[in-house]
Structure formats: C-alpha cells, structure tokens
Amino acid sequence: QVQLVESGGGLVQPGGSLRLSCVASGSIGSIYYMGWYRQAPGKQREMVASISSSGIPNYGDSVKGRFTISRENAKNTVNLQMNNLKPEDTAVYYCKTTISTPLNINIYWGQGTQVTVSS
C-alpha cells in the first residue's frame, strides 16, 4: 500500500509564491517518475512539471521560468516551487508518481491540493 500526501496549497495574490510538497509513504521499493499536474474547473488535467529518477526536470510551457520542481529521494518527496503566480495558475494540483513495491510497479496519484491566485 502506497499513499501520497500533498501540502502547501492555498490562496495567494498575483505575483506571489507557494511551495507544494508531496510525500510518498508505505511499502516503497523505488520511486521513478515524479510529477505535478493540475486541473482547473472545466479544463483537462495538464502536466505542470516532472522530474526523472536521475533528476532531469521537464516543464509545461506555461510555467517555464516561474516554477521549479525538485525531489528529495531520501525523504520520498517531490516539491514544486511556484513563483510569480498568475490567476490562470488557479487549479487543483496533483502529485503523480511511479513507484515499485514488493509486488509490482504502479502509478499513484495524490488527493490534490487547491491553489488559488486572486487579489
């Protein structure tokens, strides 16, 4: 059993910053892919940023230069530092990981954390 717990969402003014964290726990063997996705009302879920097991990041075009993804392997954690936030960044943000357990390899999603950018 693997659980993902996200934290760090909230309400922030345009131009502000937030830092999201996602911690994986349970019967974890190895964590491969780690990423953040978001879904705004009425829109499809989209990839925000991802990071490979070797630490190579990848960003969606709308967040390049503003968001930074990082991972702390010893803590089974992936972080998303979000700077210069815009109202269009408002969405529920989800953590997604690929994790191996003693039984198999699966994709896991967190429960989501709300980010609202508004004055």
C-alpha positions as semicolon CSV with decimal commas, in nm:
position;residue;x (nm);y (nm);z (nm)
1;Q;0,000;0,000;0,000
2;V;0,134;0,341;-0,102
3;Q;-0,001;0,680;-0,001
4;L;0,078;1,023;-0,141
5;V;0,010;1,327;0,076
6;E;0,027;1,674;-0,073
7;S;0,060;2,000;0,116
8;G;0,130;2,368;0,060
9;G;-0,169;2,486;-0,137
10;G;-0,364;2,797;-0,051
11;L;-0,468;3,145;-0,152
12;V;-0,205;3,385;-0,283
13;Q;-0,209;3,718;-0,461
14;P;-0,085;3,752;-0,820
15;G;0,293;3,771;-0,823
16;G;0,319;3,571;-0,504
17;S;0,478;3,235;-0,434
18;L;0,380;2,897;-0,297
19;R;0,568;2,575;-0,240
20;L;0,391;2,243;-0,280
21;S;0,523;1,919;-0,135
22;C;0,422;1,558;-0,192
23;V;0,541;1,280;0,037
24;A;0,512;0,913;-0,051
25;S;0,483;0,653;0,223
26;G;0,416;0,282;0,253
27;S;0,580;-0,027;0,106
28;I;0,808;0,161;-0,131
29;G;1,086;-0,006;-0,323
30;S;1,194;0,260;-0,569
31;I;1,040;0,584;-0,690
32;Y;1,087;0,654;-1,057
33;Y;0,885;0,929;-1,220
34;M;0,758;1,216;-1,003
35;G;0,543;1,494;-1,135
36;W;0,286;1,762;-1,070
37;Y;-0,034;1,803;-1,269
38;R;-0,316;2,050;-1,236
39;Q;-0,680;2,072;-1,328
40;A;-0,880;2,392;-1,345
41;P;-1,261;2,393;-1,350
42;G;-1,390;2,293;-1,691
43;K;-1,045;2,205;-1,822
44;Q;-0,849;1,887;-1,874
45;R;-0,576;1,785;-1,635
46;E;-0,238;1,902;-1,762
47;M;0,123;1,830;-1,677
48;V;0,289;2,115;-1,490
49;A;0,632;1,971;-1,420
50;S;0,801;1,636;-1,386
51;I;1,136;1,503;-1,277
52;S;1,304;1,176;-1,362
53;S;1,475;0,941;-1,120
54;S;1,807;1,092;-1,228
55;G;1,684;1,445;-1,154
56;I;1,612;1,571;-1,504
57;P;1,322;1,818;-1,497
58;N;1,060;1,888;-1,758
59;Y;0,813;2,178;-1,754
60;G;0,492;2,274;-1,922
61;D;0,527;2,577;-2,146
62;S;0,300;2,794;-1,931
63;V;0,518;2,759;-1,620
64;K;0,870;2,762;-1,761
65;G;1,085;3,017;-1,582
66;R;0,840;3,050;-1,293
67;F;0,812;2,703;-1,140
68;T;1,088;2,474;-1,019
69;I;1,048;2,105;-0,943
70;S;1,285;1,917;-0,715
71;R;1,296;1,583;-0,540
72;E;1,442;1,460;-0,214
73;N;1,496;1,090;-0,265
74;A;1,588;1,016;0,096
75;K;1,254;1,162;0,205
76;N;1,042;1,021;-0,083
77;T;0,939;1,378;-0,155
78;V;0,881;1,591;-0,461
79;N;0,847;1,968;-0,431
80;L;0,715;2,238;-0,660
81;Q;0,828;2,594;-0,600
82;M;0,588;2,830;-0,773
83;N;0,691;3,192;-0,819
84;N;0,528;3,487;-0,993
85;L;0,191;3,317;-0,973
86;K;-0,084;3,426;-1,208
87;P;-0,463;3,394;-1,183
88;E;-0,450;3,134;-1,460
89;D;-0,243;2,911;-1,231
90;T;-0,554;2,860;-1,018
91;A;-0,631;2,488;-1,012
92;V;-0,621;2,174;-0,806
93;Y;-0,266;2,044;-0,814
94;Y;-0,200;1,670;-0,807
95;C;0,117;1,475;-0,742
96;K;0,180;1,173;-0,964
97;T;0,450;0,911;-0,913
98;T;0,562;0,576;-1,047
99;I;0,659;0,352;-0,759
100;S;0,773;-0,005;-0,728
101;T;0,659;-0,211;-0,432
102;P;0,749;-0,571;-0,341
103;L;0,456;-0,681;-0,559
104;N;0,451;-0,457;-0,866
105;I;0,508;-0,117;-1,026
106;N;0,217;0,123;-1,031
107;I;0,123;0,485;-1,092
108;Y;-0,008;0,669;-0,788
109;W;-0,191;0,999;-0,757
110;G;-0,227;1,227;-0,458
111;Q;-0,561;1,362;-0,341
112;G;-0,494;1,711;-0,475
113;T;-0,433;2,048;-0,316
114;Q;-0,610;2,370;-0,414
115;V;-0,408;2,666;-0,536
116;T;-0,598;2,991;-0,582
117;V;-0,433;3,302;-0,722
118;S;-0,650;3,605;-0,670
119;S;-0,635;3,962;-0,548
